[in-house]
């Protein structure tokens, strides 16, 4: 997390974490949301929020797993395709 704070402000990280979690809360059918954080016109950092368990209204709470770090191989390939198509990278997984 210290490296993340040095490259990106903690405010930007917390905004992207809240954006990812809000996206999951607003849409129950989404399993995970990945937010890429651009720096110098390249996304070198990402925030991923994923549901730990299925949505159950009886329980009254939901669990999420939030990971912050560099994109993995699959995400780097996705970013290359986005750069080639000149579009903003957005990744939402519905399973």
C-alpha positions as a Markdown table, in Angstrom:
| # | Residue | x | y | z |
|---|---|---|---|---|
| 1 | Unk | 0.0 | 0.0 | 0.0 |
| 2 | Unk | 2.9 | 2.4 | 0.6 |
| 3 | Unk | 4.0 | 2.1 | -3.1 |
| 4 | Unk | 0.4 | 2.8 | -4.1 |
| 5 | Unk | 0.3 | 6.0 | -1.9 |
| 6 | Unk | 3.5 | 7.2 | -3.5 |
| 7 | Unk | 2.4 | 6.8 | -7.1 |
| 8 | Unk | -1.3 | 7.7 | -6.5 |
| 9 | Unk | -2.7 | 9.8 | -3.7 |
| 10 | Unk | -4.6 | 8.0 | -1.0 |
| 11 | Unk | -7.6 | 10.1 | -1.9 |
| 12 | Unk | -7.6 | 8.8 | -5.5 |
| 13 | Unk | -7.3 | 5.2 | -4.2 |
| 14 | Unk | -10.2 | 5.6 | -1.8 |
| 15 | Unk | -12.4 | 7.2 | -4.5 |
| 16 | Unk | -11.8 | 4.2 | -6.8 |
| 17 | Unk | -12.4 | 1.7 | -4.0 |
| 18 | Unk | -15.7 | 3.4 | -3.1 |
| 19 | Unk | -16.6 | 3.5 | -6.8 |
| 20 | Unk | -16.0 | -0.2 | -7.2 |
| 21 | Unk | -18.0 | -1.2 | -4.1 |
| 22 | Unk | -20.9 | 1.2 | -5.0 |
| 23 | Unk | -21.1 | -0.5 | -8.4 |
| 24 | Unk | -21.4 | -3.9 | -6.7 |
| 25 | Unk | -24.0 | -2.6 | -4.2 |
| 26 | Unk | -26.1 | -1.0 | -6.9 |
| 27 | Unk | -26.1 | -4.1 | -9.2 |
| 28 | Unk | -26.7 | -7.4 | -7.5 |
| 29 | Unk | -26.0 | -9.5 | -10.6 |
| 30 | Unk | -22.3 | -8.3 | -10.8 |
| 31 | Unk | -19.7 | -10.5 | -9.3 |
| 32 | Unk | -16.7 | -8.3 | -9.6 |
| 33 | Unk | -15.7 | -4.8 | -10.8 |
| 34 | Unk | -12.3 | -3.6 | -11.8 |
| 35 | Unk | -11.4 | 0.0 | -11.9 |
| 36 | Unk | -8.2 | 1.0 | -13.7 |
| 37 | Unk | -6.3 | 4.0 | -12.5 |
| 38 | Unk | -4.7 | 5.9 | -15.4 |
| 39 | Unk | -1.4 | 7.6 | -15.0 |
| 40 | Unk | 0.4 | 9.3 | -17.9 |
| 41 | Unk | -2.3 | 7.9 | -20.3 |
| 42 | Unk | -1.6 | 4.3 | -19.2 |
| 43 | Unk | -3.4 | 2.3 | -16.6 |
| 44 | Unk | -0.6 | 1.0 | -14.4 |
| 45 | Unk | -2.7 | 0.4 | -11.3 |
| 46 | Unk | -6.1 | -1.2 | -10.6 |
| 47 | Unk | -8.7 | -1.6 | -7.8 |
| 48 | Unk | -10.8 | -4.7 | -7.9 |
| 49 | Unk | -13.8 | -5.4 | -5.7 |
| 50 | Unk | -15.5 | -8.8 | -5.7 |
| 51 | Unk | -18.3 | -10.4 | -3.9 |
| 52 | Unk | -17.2 | -13.1 | -1.5 |
| 53 | Unk | -20.6 | -14.9 | -1.4 |
| 54 | Unk | -23.9 | -14.8 | -3.2 |
| 55 | Unk | -26.4 | -12.1 | -2.4 |
| 56 | Unk | -28.8 | -13.3 | 0.3 |
| 57 | Unk | -31.5 | -10.8 | 1.5 |
| 58 | Unk | -32.1 | -12.8 | 4.7 |
| 59 | Unk | -28.6 | -12.4 | 6.0 |
| 60 | Unk | -28.6 | -8.6 | 6.0 |
| 61 | Unk | -25.0 | -8.0 | 5.0 |
| 62 | Unk | -22.7 | -8.5 | 2.1 |
| 63 | Unk | -19.0 | -9.4 | 2.0 |
| 64 | Unk | -16.6 | -7.9 | -0.5 |
| 65 | Unk | -13.0 | -8.5 | -1.2 |
| 66 | Unk | -11.0 | -5.5 | -2.3 |
| 67 | Unk | -7.6 | -5.8 | -3.9 |
| 68 | Unk | -5.3 | -3.0 | -4.9 |
| 69 | Unk | -2.3 | -3.5 | -7.2 |
| 70 | Unk | -0.9 | -3.8 | -10.6 |
| 71 | Unk | -2.9 | -5.4 | -13.5 |
| 72 | Unk | -2.3 | -9.1 | -14.1 |
| 73 | Unk | -1.4 | -10.7 | -17.5 |
| 74 | Unk | -5.0 | -10.9 | -18.6 |
| 75 | Unk | -5.8 | -7.3 | -17.6 |
| 76 | Unk | -2.6 | -6.1 | -19.3 |
| 77 | Unk | -3.7 | -7.7 | -22.6 |
| 78 | Unk | -7.2 | -6.1 | -22.1 |
| 79 | Unk | -5.5 | -2.7 | -21.6 |
| 80 | Unk | -3.5 | -3.1 | -24.8 |
| 81 | Unk | -6.7 | -3.8 | -26.7 |
| 82 | Unk | -8.3 | -0.7 | -25.2 |
| 83 | Unk | -5.3 | 1.4 | -26.0 |
| 84 | Unk | -5.4 | 0.1 | -29.6 |
| 85 | Unk | -9.1 | 0.9 | -29.9 |
| 86 | Unk | -8.5 | 4.3 | -28.2 |
| 87 | Unk | -11.2 | 3.7 | -25.6 |
| 88 | Unk | -11.3 | 4.0 | -21.8 |
| 89 | Unk | -10.8 | 0.7 | -20.1 |
| 90 | Unk | -13.8 | -0.6 | -18.1 |
| 91 | Unk | -14.1 | -4.1 | -16.8 |
| 92 | Unk | -17.2 | -5.5 | -15.1 |
| 93 | Unk | -17.6 | -9.2 | -14.6 |
| 94 | Unk | -21.1 | -10.8 | -14.5 |
| 95 | Unk | -21.0 | -14.5 | -13.7 |
